[in-house]
Amino acid sequence: MPTPLARGRSADVFALDSGRVLRRYRDGADVSAEAEVMAYVGGLGFPVPRVDSADGTDLVMERLDGPTMLDALVSGTLDPADGGRQLADLHTRLHALPARLSRDPAVRVVHLDLHPQNVMLSSRGAVVIDWRNATEGPPDLDTAMTALIMAQIAVDPAHDLAELAAAGVRGFLARSDGDPRRALDEAVALRAADPNLTRDEARLLPAAAALIAAPE
C-alpha cells in the first residue's frame, strides 16, 4: 500500500517503495502535460525527478533523498543569500534551454513556481520538483514569479520566516539574469488568479511587488 509522505495545496504524495513516489492531484487535473515538460527538460540535462509513468491524476516519479531547500534554510544548514543565488542559477540553467514548442527565440520553458519548497537538495545536487504550472514564455516572468512568492513571505509581519525570506529575495534578485521587474505586473496578475492563494496571501501582493520594485 502507498504510504503518505506529504500533502500540498492541490496534491498528495505517497511513497511506493524506496525509489519511487506517487503524486496524485485531488482536483482531477491531468498530469500528462507536466510529465512531458519534465521529460523534455530532463532530457536536456536539467535536474528533475525521473518520470516513470503518467496516468490521469497520477504521476509516478523518482523518490529523491535529502531535504527541501526550505528545510535547509530553516535549519540553518543553508544561508538564505546562498539559497537565493542557487535559485537564480537554476533559473539561468532552465532559461538557457530552447523552448519545446515555440520557435520564438525569446521564449523559454518557464516553471512559474520555482521557490525553496520546490527544490530538493539531493545527493545528486539541487533538483526542481512540481512542474504543474510550467509553460513557455519570457524568462523575466519566471524570475519575477519566484521573487514575488518569496516576497509575499518577506512582507508578512506575522510570518516566522519573514526575515529569512527577505534575505533570500535580495540574494535572488542580485544574481538573477535579465530584469524580473519588467514582468512584475504580469506575475502579480498570475499570482492573484491562483485559486490556491488564500485571501490573506492575496492581500500581501501589493507590498510584495513594492519590495521587489524598490531600488537596490
N, CA, C and O of each residue as an XYZ file, in Angstrom:
864
protein
N       0.831     -1.195      0.000
C       0.000      0.000      0.000
C       0.877      1.262      0.000
O       1.881      1.311      0.711
N       0.511      2.276     -0.783
C       1.266      3.535     -0.748
C       1.239      4.152      0.645
O       0.229      4.098      1.346
N       2.374      4.743      1.031
C       2.493      5.384      2.345
C       2.464      6.894      2.171
O       3.284      7.432      1.426
N       1.538      7.603      2.839
C       1.502      9.064      2.696
C       2.815      9.712      3.108
O       3.375      9.389      4.156
N       3.303     10.627      2.277
C       4.535     11.362      2.573
C       4.273     12.841      2.823
O       4.822     13.425      3.758
N       3.433     13.445      1.986
C       3.215     14.890      2.079
C       1.860     15.237      1.481
O       1.323     14.511      0.645
N       1.317     16.375      1.935
C       0.051     16.876      1.405
C       0.245     18.340      1.032
O       0.509     19.176      1.896
N       0.115     18.645     -0.247
C       0.245     20.012     -0.710
C      -1.101     20.679     -0.880
O      -2.125     20.146     -0.451
N      -1.104     21.839     -1.501
C      -2.354     22.570     -1.673
C      -3.299     21.868     -2.643
O      -4.518     21.964     -2.505
N      -2.739     21.165     -3.619
C      -3.597     20.538     -4.621
C      -3.295     19.066     -4.853
O      -3.998     18.414     -5.627
N      -2.273     18.526     -4.208
C      -1.880     17.137     -4.472
C      -1.386     16.459     -3.207
O      -0.955     17.107     -2.254
N      -1.460     15.145     -3.226
C      -0.913     14.311     -2.162
C       0.240     13.490     -2.728
O       0.214     13.086     -3.891
N       1.251     13.248     -1.900
C       2.419     12.475     -2.316
C       2.522     11.233     -1.441
O       2.425     11.307     -0.216
N       2.722     10.082     -2.096
C       2.817      8.801     -1.407
C       4.113      8.102     -1.798
O       4.562      8.191     -2.940
N       4.706      7.405     -0.829
C       5.855      6.547     -1.123
C       5.346      5.217     -1.646
O       4.509      4.573     -1.013
N       5.852      4.803     -2.807
C       5.505      3.497     -3.360
C       6.512      2.440     -2.927
O       6.144      1.314     -2.593
N       7.793      2.819     -2.938
C       8.869      1.953     -2.466
C      10.073      2.848     -2.215
O       9.932      4.070     -2.173
N      11.247      2.267     -2.048
C      12.426      3.065     -1.704
C      12.875      3.990     -2.820
O      13.618      4.942     -2.582
N      12.418      3.710     -4.061
C      12.903      4.512     -5.181
C      11.864      5.292     -5.934
O      12.201      6.006     -6.878
N      10.558      5.176     -5.535
C       9.515      5.840     -6.305
C       8.471      6.489     -5.396
O       8.196      6.009     -4.296
N       7.903      7.586     -5.881
C       6.784      8.229     -5.206
C       5.637      8.408     -6.198
O       5.845      8.468     -7.410
N       4.437      8.490     -5.663
C       3.245      8.783     -6.448
C       2.729     10.148     -6.033
O       2.488     10.400     -4.853
N       2.560     11.030     -7.014
C       1.941     12.333     -6.759
C       0.556     12.315     -7.404
O       0.429     12.103     -8.610
N      -0.476     12.537     -6.596
C      -1.862     12.421     -7.070
C      -2.603     13.733     -6.807
O      -2.683     14.196     -5.669
N      -3.143     14.325     -7.877
C      -3.889     15.568     -7.735
C      -5.304     15.291     -7.229
O      -5.971     14.357     -7.675
N      -5.739     16.120     -6.296
C      -7.070     15.969     -5.712
C      -8.149     16.637     -6.550
O      -9.333     16.351     -6.373
N      -7.756     17.528     -7.465
C      -8.744     18.304     -8.215
C      -9.051     17.708     -9.591
O      -9.730     18.337    -10.402
N      -8.557     16.511     -9.851
C      -8.837     15.860    -11.125
C      -7.949     16.279    -12.274
O      -8.191     15.884    -13.414
N      -6.915     17.079    -12.000
C      -6.040     17.570    -13.069
C      -5.272     16.427    -13.725
O      -4.835     15.492    -13.054
N      -5.115     16.514    -15.035
C      -4.357     15.521    -15.796
C      -2.870     15.868    -15.752
O      -2.495     17.031    -15.901
N      -2.034     14.862    -15.550
C      -0.604     15.101    -15.348
C       0.222     14.973    -16.627
O       1.440     15.147    -16.585
N      -0.412     14.675    -17.759
C       0.360     14.375    -18.965
C       1.236     15.540    -19.409
O       2.396     15.335    -19.765
N       0.699     16.762    -19.395
C       1.491     17.920    -19.830
C       2.676     18.149    -18.899
O       3.776     18.461    -19.355
N       2.455     17.996    -17.608
C       3.539     18.155    -16.634
C       4.636     17.124    -16.887
O       5.823     17.451    -16.871
N       4.230     15.876    -17.120
C       5.206     14.816    -17.363
C       5.999     15.080    -18.639
O       7.196     14.797    -18.692
N       5.347     15.616    -19.665
C       6.027     15.902    -20.932
C       7.090     16.987    -20.754
O       8.190     16.880    -21.297
N       6.757     18.030    -19.993
C       7.733     19.098    -19.749
C       8.921     18.557    -18.962
O      10.070     18.854    -19.288
N       8.650     17.765    -17.928
C       9.728     17.203    -17.115
C      10.640     16.317    -17.950
O      11.862     16.382    -17.825
N      10.042     15.483    -18.805
C      10.853     14.607    -19.657
C      11.694     15.426    -20.631
O      12.835     15.073    -20.930
N      11.122     16.514    -21.119
C      11.841     17.350    -22.083
C      13.053     18.025    -21.446
O      14.169     17.901    -21.949
N      12.837     18.739    -20.342
C      13.967     19.462    -19.731
C      14.970     18.478    -19.132
O      16.177     18.720    -19.154
N      14.457     17.358    -18.593
C      15.370     16.351    -18.059
C      16.242     15.755    -19.150
O      17.417     15.469    -18.922
N      15.670     15.567    -20.335
C      16.443     15.041    -21.455
C      17.536     15.985    -21.916
O      18.503     15.558    -22.547
N      17.391     17.275    -21.603
C      18.397     18.266    -21.955
C      19.368     18.534    -20.802
O      20.193     19.445    -20.876
N      19.262     17.738    -19.746
C      20.227     17.827    -18.657
C      19.802     18.658    -17.468
O      20.575     18.818    -16.523
N      18.582     19.197    -17.490
C      18.143     19.978    -16.331
C      17.724     19.017    -15.216
O      17.128     17.976    -15.491
N      18.033     19.359    -13.953
C      17.768     18.421    -12.850
C      16.298     18.348    -12.436
O      15.789     19.242    -11.759
N      15.631     17.286    -12.847
C      14.253     16.999    -12.467
C      14.174     15.538    -12.040
O      15.054     14.750    -12.388
N      13.130     15.158    -11.289
C      12.961     13.732    -10.976
C      12.673     12.929    -12.237
O      12.023     13.421    -13.159
N      13.149     11.715    -12.272
C      12.816     10.800    -13.366
C      11.320     10.483    -13.315
O      10.785     10.181    -12.248
N      10.654     10.550    -14.449
C       9.233     10.213    -14.523
C       9.091      8.773    -14.996
O       9.579      8.415    -16.067
N       8.419      7.946    -14.193
C       8.215      6.542    -14.558
C       6.902      6.318    -15.292
O       6.842      5.508    -16.216
N       5.849      7.026    -14.894
C       4.570      6.893    -15.578
C       3.688      8.086    -15.263
O       3.839      8.735    -14.228
N       2.762      8.364    -16.176
C       1.799      9.459    -16.000
C       0.459      8.959    -16.507
O       0.324      8.577    -17.670
N      -0.538      8.963    -15.619
C      -1.846      8.426    -15.982
C      -2.937      9.189    -15.240
O      -3.094      9.037    -14.028
N      -3.688     10.011    -15.969
C      -4.772     10.761    -15.340
C      -4.247     11.725    -14.295
O      -3.483     12.638    -14.611
N      -4.655     11.525    -13.047
C      -4.220     12.404    -11.954
C      -2.942     11.920    -11.282
O      -2.456     12.566    -10.353
N      -2.386     10.791    -11.736
C      -1.280     10.133    -11.036
C       0.036     10.249    -11.792
O       0.133      9.913    -12.972
N       1.048     10.737    -11.074
C       2.391     10.871    -11.632
C       3.342     10.068    -10.750
O       3.518     10.383     -9.573
N       3.951      9.037    -11.316
C       4.908      8.218    -10.583
C       6.306      8.665    -10.974
O       6.660      8.695    -12.153
N       7.100      9.012     -9.955
C       8.414      9.624    -10.182
C       9.468      9.026     -9.277
O       9.178      8.294     -8.330
N      10.695      9.364     -9.603
C      11.848      9.044     -8.771
C      11.661      9.636     -7.372
O      11.230     10.780     -7.223
N      11.987      8.848     -6.360
C      11.982      9.337     -4.984
C      13.350      9.920     -4.656
O      14.361      9.220     -4.716
N      13.380     11.191     -4.312
C      14.633     11.896     -4.067
C      15.000     11.846     -2.586
O      14.129     11.859     -1.716
N      16.302     11.789     -2.318
C      16.756     11.896     -0.935
C      17.074     13.353     -0.622
O      17.053     14.202     -1.514
N      17.366     13.643      0.637
C      17.742     14.994      1.037
C      16.556     15.876      1.370
O      15.411     15.522      1.091
N      16.838     17.047      1.977
C      15.783     17.973      2.380
C      15.368     18.886      1.230
O      16.048     18.968      0.206
N      14.255     19.561      1.415
C      13.944     20.654      0.503
C      14.870     21.825      0.819
O      15.450     21.891      1.903
N      15.003     22.738     -0.125
C      15.789     23.937      0.135
C      15.197     24.718      1.311
O      15.935     25.287      2.115
N      13.873     24.744      1.411
C      13.233     25.447      2.522
C      13.639     24.832      3.857
O      13.961     25.555      4.799
N      13.626     23.500      3.944
C      14.029     22.848      5.196
C      15.475     23.185      5.545
O      15.803     23.410      6.710
N      16.337     23.219      4.528
C      17.744     23.547      4.779
C      17.912     24.983      5.244
O      18.758     25.268      6.091
N      17.112     25.889      4.698
C      17.160     27.290      5.117
C      16.682     27.440      6.556
O      17.299     28.149      7.351
N      15.587     26.775      6.885
C      15.022     26.882      8.233
C      15.969     26.283      9.270
O      16.111     26.818     10.369
N      16.617     25.172      8.918
C      17.521     24.514      9.866
C      18.840     25.249     10.023
O      19.581     24.997     10.974
N      19.145     26.162      9.097
C      20.391     26.906      9.157
C      21.543     26.246      8.434
O      22.664     26.755      8.467
N      21.291     25.113      7.775
C      22.373     24.456      7.033
C      22.627     25.123      5.682
O      23.633     24.847      5.028
N      21.716     25.996      5.269
C      21.905     26.770      4.034
C      21.651     28.234      4.337
O      20.607     28.591      4.884
N      22.604     29.079      3.982
C      22.468     30.521      4.171
C      21.423     31.068      3.199
O      21.405     30.669      2.034
N      20.540     31.989      3.660
C      19.486     32.486      2.765
C      20.016     33.184      1.518
O      19.423     33.063      0.446
N      21.110     33.905      1.640
C      21.679     34.544      0.453
C      22.177     33.494     -0.529
O      22.006     33.640     -1.740
N      22.800     32.423     -0.004
C      23.249     31.336     -0.873
C      22.059     30.633     -1.513
O      22.113     30.244     -2.679
N      20.979     30.472     -0.741
C      19.774     29.875     -1.296
C      19.220     30.706     -2.438
O      18.816     30.159     -3.464
N      19.195     32.017     -2.274
C      18.726     32.902     -3.332
C      19.578     32.792     -4.577
O      19.062     32.806     -5.695
N      20.884     32.682     -4.386
C      21.779     32.549     -5.540
C      21.576     31.198     -6.242
O      21.624     31.121     -7.470
N      21.352     30.145     -5.464
C      21.093     28.839     -6.076
C      19.816     28.868     -6.915
O      19.773     28.304     -8.009
N      18.777     29.526     -6.397
C      17.536     29.658     -7.162
C      17.781     30.409     -8.471
O      17.273     30.019     -9.523
N      18.552     31.475     -8.400
C      18.860     32.239     -9.610
C      19.632     31.392    -10.609
O      19.377     31.462    -11.812
N      20.564     30.599    -10.125
C      21.350     29.748    -11.025
C      20.472     28.687    -11.688
O      20.675     28.356    -12.856
N      19.499     28.155    -10.949
C      18.579     27.182    -11.541
C      17.751     27.835    -12.650
O      17.526     27.223    -13.694
N      17.302     29.062    -12.432
C      16.597     29.790    -13.486
C      17.484     29.977    -14.713
O      17.042     29.766    -15.842
N      18.726     30.369    -14.489
C      19.649     30.590    -15.606
C      19.819     29.316    -16.422
O      19.809     29.358    -17.652
N      19.976     28.184    -15.744
C      20.139     26.903    -16.443
C      18.876     26.535    -17.217
O      18.957     26.074    -18.355
N      17.716     26.735    -16.606
C      16.463     26.391    -17.275
C      16.238     27.264    -18.501
O      15.848     26.775    -19.561
N      16.488     28.561    -18.345
C      16.194     29.505    -19.436
C      17.229     29.449    -20.560
O      17.048     30.064    -21.610
N      18.302     28.714    -20.332
C      19.282     28.510    -21.407
C      18.827     27.433    -22.389
O      19.381     27.309    -23.481
N      17.813     26.651    -21.995
C      17.319     25.580    -22.859
C      16.360     26.136    -23.903
O      15.642     27.096    -23.623
N      16.332     25.558    -25.096
C      15.360     26.004    -26.099
C      13.951     25.600    -25.688
O      13.757     24.586    -25.017
N      12.976     26.395    -26.092
C      11.578     26.050    -25.829
C      11.233     24.733    -26.510
O      11.812     24.389    -27.541
N      10.299     24.005    -25.937
C       9.887     22.723    -26.507
C       8.959     22.909    -27.703
O       9.045     22.155    -28.672
N       8.072     23.903    -27.648
C       7.049     24.086    -28.674
C       7.251     25.352    -29.502
O       7.143     25.313    -30.727
N       7.542     26.464    -28.846
C       7.653     27.739    -29.550
C       8.945     27.820    -30.369
O       9.974     27.266    -29.983
N       8.872     28.508    -31.483
C      10.059     28.770    -32.291
C      10.554     30.201    -32.098
O      11.509     30.621    -32.750
N       9.913     30.944    -31.212
C      10.338     32.305    -30.882
C      11.599     32.219    -30.029
O      11.562     31.632    -28.948
N      12.717     32.790    -30.485
C      13.962     32.671    -29.719
C      13.917     33.363    -28.357
O      14.767     33.103    -27.506
N      12.931     34.243    -28.140
C      12.816     34.923    -26.851
C      12.010     34.111    -25.838
O      11.934     34.482    -24.667
N      11.418     33.022    -26.275
C      10.554     32.206    -25.421
C      11.338     31.007    -24.895
O      12.121     30.394    -25.621
N      11.115     30.684    -23.626
C      11.762     29.548    -22.988
C      10.732     28.775    -22.154
O       9.619     29.247    -21.923
N      11.125     27.588    -21.715
C      10.321     26.887    -20.721
C      10.408     27.676    -19.416
O      11.498     28.044    -18.979
N       9.258     27.932    -18.800
C       9.227     28.653    -17.523
C       8.484     27.785    -16.510
O       7.450     27.196    -16.827
N       9.007     27.712    -15.311
C       8.463     26.850    -14.261
C       7.289     27.509    -13.554
O       6.265     26.870    -13.312
N       7.437     28.784    -13.224
C       6.410     29.632    -12.592
C       6.045     29.224    -11.166
O       5.028     29.673    -10.637
N       6.862     28.380    -10.541
C       6.640     28.046     -9.125
C       7.952     27.588     -8.497
O       7.968     26.717     -7.627
N       9.052     28.188     -8.952
C      10.378     27.725     -8.552
C      10.819     28.468     -7.288
O      11.519     29.479     -7.351
N      10.396     27.946     -6.158
C      10.729     28.545     -4.865
C      11.371     27.481     -3.973
O      11.415     26.315     -4.364
N      11.871     27.846     -2.784
C      12.644     26.892     -1.975
C      11.932     25.592     -1.620
O      12.595     24.573     -1.425
N      10.612     25.595     -1.531
C       9.915     24.360     -1.202
C       9.844     23.403     -2.395
O       9.537     22.223     -2.230
N      10.126     23.911     -3.587
C      10.086     23.081     -4.788
C      11.480     22.757     -5.323
O      11.645     22.425     -6.497
N      12.469     22.857     -4.451
C      13.835     22.434     -4.790
C      14.288     21.430     -3.738
O      14.304     21.733     -2.545
N      14.655     20.240     -4.187
C      15.189     19.213     -3.294
C      16.712     19.235     -3.373
O      17.281     19.218     -4.464
N      17.367     19.274     -2.220
C      18.828     19.249     -2.173
C      19.259     17.794     -1.991
O      19.554     17.347     -0.882
N      19.286     17.080     -3.094
C      19.529     15.640     -3.073
C      21.013     15.327     -3.181
O      21.851     16.215     -3.336
N      21.313     14.031     -3.095
C      22.718     13.610     -3.203
C      23.270     13.856     -4.595
O      24.489     13.854     -4.772
N      22.412     14.068     -5.597
C      22.890     14.396     -6.939
C      22.771     15.888     -7.247
O      22.857     16.302     -8.403
N      22.573     16.687     -6.198
C      22.504     18.133     -6.360
C      21.079     18.648     -6.227
O      20.169     17.896     -5.877
N      20.888     19.941     -6.509
C      19.571     20.557     -6.434
C      18.691     20.037     -7.572
O      19.098     20.037     -8.733
N      17.484     19.596     -7.225
C      16.549     19.036     -8.205
C      15.228     19.791     -8.076
O      14.719     19.957     -6.967
N      14.673     20.244     -9.186
C      13.449     21.037     -9.178
C      12.237     20.123     -9.348
O      12.191     19.299    -10.262
N      11.255     20.279     -8.455
C      10.051     19.456     -8.491
C       8.829     20.335     -8.773
O       8.944     21.554     -8.907
N       7.668     19.703     -8.861
C       6.365     20.363     -9.008
C       6.302     21.254    -10.247
O       6.412     22.477    -10.155
N       6.121     20.620    -11.409
C       6.115     21.326    -12.694
C       4.695     21.584    -13.198
O       4.490     21.788    -14.395
N       3.731     21.576    -12.308
C       2.344     21.723    -12.733
C       2.085     23.040    -13.465
O       1.325     23.067    -14.433
N       2.703     24.122    -13.017
C       2.459     25.443    -13.610
C       3.334     25.730    -14.818
O       3.202     26.784    -15.440
N       4.221     24.813    -15.157
C       5.194     25.079    -16.226
C       4.500     25.332    -17.568
O       3.497     24.705    -17.910
N       5.075     26.270    -18.304
C       4.569     26.607    -19.635
C       5.745     27.178    -20.424
O       6.898     26.914    -20.084
N       5.472     27.954    -21.470
C       6.529     28.633    -22.215
C       6.237     30.122    -22.244
O       5.088     30.535    -22.403
N       7.286     30.928    -22.089
C       7.097     32.365    -22.041
C       8.415     33.071    -21.803
O       9.476     32.467    -21.965
N       8.371     34.341    -21.420
C       9.602     35.101    -21.207
C      10.274     34.732    -19.889
O       9.594     34.618    -18.869
N      11.584     34.544    -19.885
C      12.290     34.215    -18.646
C      12.063     35.228    -17.524
O      12.008     34.846    -16.355
N      11.930     36.508    -17.861
C      11.714     37.512    -16.811
C      10.450     37.230    -16.005
O      10.401     37.542    -14.816
N       9.427     36.645    -16.630
C       8.204     36.317    -15.906
C       8.470     35.221    -14.876
O       7.925     35.257    -13.773
N       9.294     34.264    -15.232
C       9.625     33.173    -14.324
C      10.374     33.691    -13.094
O      10.042     33.341    -11.962
N      11.373     34.517    -13.326
C      12.136     35.050    -12.204
C      11.289     36.012    -11.367
O      11.430     36.059    -10.145
N      10.417     36.772    -12.014
C       9.535     37.671    -11.274
C       8.602     36.881    -10.363
O       8.331     37.307     -9.240
N       8.105     35.733    -10.833
C       7.199     34.926    -10.018
C       7.917     34.359     -8.799
O       7.365     34.359     -7.698
N       9.140     33.876     -8.985
C       9.909     33.368     -7.846
C      10.139     34.465     -6.816
O       9.946     34.246     -5.620
N      10.550     35.641     -7.273
C      10.778     36.756     -6.350
C       9.488     37.130     -5.625
O       9.510     37.425     -4.430
N       8.372     37.120     -6.338
C       7.098     37.507     -5.748
C       6.659     36.522     -4.672
O       6.191     36.934     -3.610
N       6.805     35.226     -4.936
C       6.416     34.211     -3.956
C       7.216     34.381     -2.662
O       6.654     34.298     -1.570
N       8.510     34.615     -2.781
C       9.327     34.813     -1.581
C       9.016     36.145     -0.913
O       9.003     36.239      0.314
N       8.764     37.175     -1.718
C       8.484     38.499     -1.165
C       7.176     38.520     -0.387
O       7.045     39.284      0.569
N       6.211     37.704     -0.772
C       4.960     37.633     -0.021
C       5.210     37.194      1.417
O       4.534     37.659      2.336
N       6.162     36.316      1.613
C       6.532     35.902      2.973
C       7.318     37.008      3.662
O       7.117     37.280      4.846
N       8.217     37.644      2.912
C       9.081     38.672      3.486
C       8.292     39.861      4.034
O       8.712     40.476      5.014
N       7.164     40.191      3.422
C       6.399     41.379      3.853
C       5.288     41.021      4.831
O       4.507     41.889      5.220
N       5.208     39.769      5.227
C       4.176     39.353      6.185
C       4.724     39.460      7.601
O       5.540     38.628      7.997
N       4.305     40.457      8.378
C       4.883     40.646      9.707
C       4.576     39.507     10.678
O       5.252     39.356     11.695
N       3.564     38.714     10.365
C       3.189     37.610     11.253
C       3.904     36.310     10.900
O       3.771     35.317     11.616
N       4.661     36.306      9.802
C       5.292     35.061      9.348
C       6.643     34.857     10.028
O       7.468     35.770     10.063
N       6.867     33.671     10.561
C       8.115     33.370     11.257
C       9.336     33.449     10.349
O      10.450     33.675     10.821
N       9.130     33.265      9.048
C      10.255     33.215      8.113
C      10.419     34.513      7.321
O      11.110     34.526      6.303
N       9.798     35.593      7.770
C       9.830     36.848      7.014
C      11.260     37.353      6.804
O      11.622     37.734      5.691
N      12.053     37.359      7.835
C      13.430     37.880      7.719
C      14.264     36.998      6.795
O      15.033     37.494      5.972
N      14.101     35.692      6.941
C      14.835     34.757      6.088
C      14.426     34.932      4.622
O      15.278     34.909      3.733
N      13.127     35.107      4.369
C      12.642     35.286      3.003
C      13.160     36.580      2.394
O      13.482     36.620      1.206
N      13.242     37.641      3.195
C      13.747     38.915      2.689
C      15.196     38.782      2.227
O      15.577     39.327      1.191
N      16.006     38.050      3.006
C      17.400     37.821      2.604
C      17.458     36.975      1.334
O      18.310     37.198      0.474
N      16.558     36.014      1.220
C      16.516     35.188      0.027
C      16.152     35.984     -1.217
O      16.728     35.776     -2.285
N      15.187     36.903     -1.077
C      14.792     37.754     -2.201
C      15.975     38.608     -2.653
O      16.237     38.733     -3.849
N      16.680     39.188     -1.700
C      17.830     40.036     -2.052
C      18.891     39.234     -2.796
O      19.414     39.688     -3.814
N      19.211     38.039     -2.291
C      20.211     37.203     -2.953
C      19.766     36.773     -4.335
O      20.568     36.715     -5.267
N      18.483     36.471     -4.464
C      17.950     36.027     -5.748
C      17.985     37.145     -6.781
O      18.436     36.932     -7.906
N      17.514     38.332     -6.414
C      17.481     39.449     -7.360
C      18.887     39.893     -7.753
O      19.114     40.299     -8.893
N      19.830     39.818     -6.818
C      21.199     40.239     -7.115
C      21.858     39.324     -8.139
O      22.727     39.763     -8.893
N      21.455     38.061     -8.172
C      22.101     37.084     -9.053
C      21.309     36.826    -10.347
O      21.863     36.304    -11.314
N      20.029     37.187    -10.367
C      19.175     36.825    -11.496
C      19.614     37.499    -12.790
O      20.012     38.664    -12.803
N      19.532     36.739    -13.874
C      19.758     37.306    -15.194
C      18.531     38.102    -15.626
O      17.453     37.935    -15.055
N      18.682     38.948    -16.611
C      17.554     39.731    -17.102
C      17.080     40.725    -16.059
O      17.862     41.179    -15.224
N      15.806     41.062    -16.106
C      15.238     42.023    -15.157
C      13.839     41.564    -14.773
O      12.879     41.849    -15.490
N      13.705     40.852    -13.647
C      12.393     40.377    -13.220
C      11.360     41.494    -13.066
O      10.158     41.262    -13.191
N      11.838     42.690    -12.798
C      10.900     43.800    -12.573
C      10.104     44.139    -13.837
O       9.005     44.687    -13.749
N      10.653     43.819    -15.001
C       9.934     44.095    -16.254
C       8.655     43.282    -16.364
O       7.708     43.707    -17.025
N       8.616     42.122    -15.729
C       7.444     41.248    -15.819
C       6.677     41.193    -14.496
O       5.863     40.295    -14.280
N       6.942     42.153    -13.620
C       6.359     42.093    -12.284
C       4.841     42.219    -12.307
O       4.155     41.489    -11.591
N       4.306     43.127    -13.110
C       2.846     43.295    -13.158
C       2.161     42.013    -13.644
O       1.117     41.628    -13.118
N       2.749     41.357    -14.644
C       2.167     40.113    -15.145
C       2.245     39.017    -14.092
O       1.317     38.221    -13.947
N       3.351     38.976    -13.359
C       3.492     37.975    -12.304
C       2.461     38.194    -11.203
O       1.885     37.234    -10.691
N       2.229     39.445    -10.839
C       1.228     39.750     -9.819
C      -0.154     39.303    -10.278
O      -0.918     38.734     -9.498
N      -0.474     39.561    -11.541
C      -1.780     39.162    -12.074
C      -1.938     37.643    -12.066
O      -2.996     37.132    -11.700
N      -0.896     36.922    -12.465
C      -0.958     35.464    -12.457
C      -1.088     34.921    -11.037
O      -1.862     34.001    -10.775
N      -0.329     35.500    -10.145
C      -0.370     35.048     -8.741
C      -1.742     35.329     -8.130
O      -2.270     34.500     -7.390
N      -2.312     36.470     -8.428
C      -3.624     36.824     -7.875
C      -4.710     35.890     -8.383
O      -5.711     35.672     -7.700
N      -4.520     35.334     -9.582
C      -5.518     34.441    -10.177
C      -5.379     32.998     -9.698
O      -6.195     32.150    -10.060
N      -4.370     32.709     -8.899
C      -4.147     31.345     -8.408
C      -5.263     30.965     -7.433
O      -5.398     31.602     -6.389
N      -6.061     29.950     -7.744
C      -7.165     29.586     -6.854
C      -6.705     29.036     -5.509
O      -7.489     28.980     -4.561
N      -5.442     28.630     -5.417
C      -4.920     28.103     -4.155
C      -4.426     29.186     -3.209
O      -4.078     28.904     -2.063
N      -4.396     30.429     -3.690
C      -3.933     31.538     -2.858
C      -5.009     31.901     -1.845
O      -6.180     32.032     -2.201
N      -4.621     32.063     -0.588
C      -5.597     32.470      0.415
C      -5.865     33.969      0.316
O      -5.106     34.707     -0.312
N      -6.949     34.404      0.940
C      -7.287     35.831      0.914
C      -6.186     36.665      1.567
O      -5.843     37.740      1.077
N      -5.639     36.171      2.663
C      -4.567     36.900      3.346
C      -3.324     36.992      2.467
O      -2.668     38.033      2.432
N      -2.996     35.923      1.762
C      -1.841     35.948      0.861
C      -2.065     36.929     -0.279
O      -1.147     37.652     -0.666
N      -3.269     36.959     -0.815
C      -3.572     37.888     -1.902
C      -3.426     39.331     -1.450
O      -2.993     40.180     -2.230
N      -3.778     39.620     -0.211
C      -3.669     40.997      0.294
C      -2.219     41.462      0.397
O      -1.957     42.664      0.434
N      -1.286     40.532      0.442
C       0.131     40.879      0.568
C       0.793     41.175     -0.774
O       1.935     41.633     -0.816
N       0.085     40.917     -1.865
C       0.702     41.071     -3.184
C       1.200     42.489     -3.468
O       2.321     42.626     -3.959
N       0.435     43.558     -3.189
C       0.961     44.899     -3.473
C       2.244     45.205     -2.714
O       3.177     45.777     -3.278
N       2.298     44.829     -1.444
C       3.510     45.086     -0.658
C       4.669     44.242     -1.154
O       5.812     44.700     -1.176
N       4.380     43.006     -1.554
C       5.445     42.137     -2.080
C       6.009     42.717     -3.372
O       7.224     42.733     -3.573
N       5.117     43.196     -4.253
C       5.567     43.802     -5.507
C       6.400     45.058     -5.245
O       7.396     45.305     -5.926
N       5.988     45.840     -4.261
C       6.733     47.051     -3.927
C       8.135     46.728     -3.417
O       9.084     47.458     -3.699
N       8.262     45.644     -2.674
C       9.582     45.226     -2.180
C      10.506     44.881     -3.343
O      11.679     45.255     -3.342
N       9.976     44.168     -4.332
C      10.791     43.782     -5.492
C      11.137     44.997     -6.345
O      12.248     45.094     -6.866
N      10.198     45.919     -6.489
C      10.399     47.091     -7.347
C      11.290     48.145     -6.720
O      11.790     49.022     -7.425
N      11.503     48.082     -5.403
C      12.275     49.103     -4.704
C      13.712     49.150     -5.236
O      14.294     48.106     -5.531
N      14.286     50.346     -5.358
C      15.681     50.455     -5.808
C      16.609     49.723     -4.860
O      16.365     49.671     -3.654
N      17.663     49.164     -5.403
C      18.635     48.439     -4.563
C      19.453     49.420     -3.760
O      20.324     49.014     -2.991
